[in-house]
Amino acid sequence: MSGAKVEMYTTGWCGFCLRAKALLSRKGVVFEEYRVDSTPALREDMQRRSQGGRTVPQIFIDDRHIGGCDELLALERSGELDPLLGLD
């Protein structure tokens, strides 16, 4: 289980969101999901926190903006994701 705080802004129909959630779930990471399609006010929060990011997912690990699914997968490929998540 991860010691990091992981937050993800998503929509219900986003394939990239599903991929990102699947990767984190496979690693046993518990994350907070904010659905911007069901609570539109969250979109403003997402854009503010991500410095203008409009697409989903927008992923944060310990309040650090990671980016979207592509960036999450790149961190996984480079071996940098597990240390960020507190997984050893």
Buried (B, 14 or more C-beta within 10 A) or exposed (E): EBEBBBBBBBBEEBEBBBBBBEBBEEBEBEBEEBBBEEEEEBBEBBBEBBEEBEBBBBBBBEEEBBBBBEBBBEBBEEEEBBEBBBBE
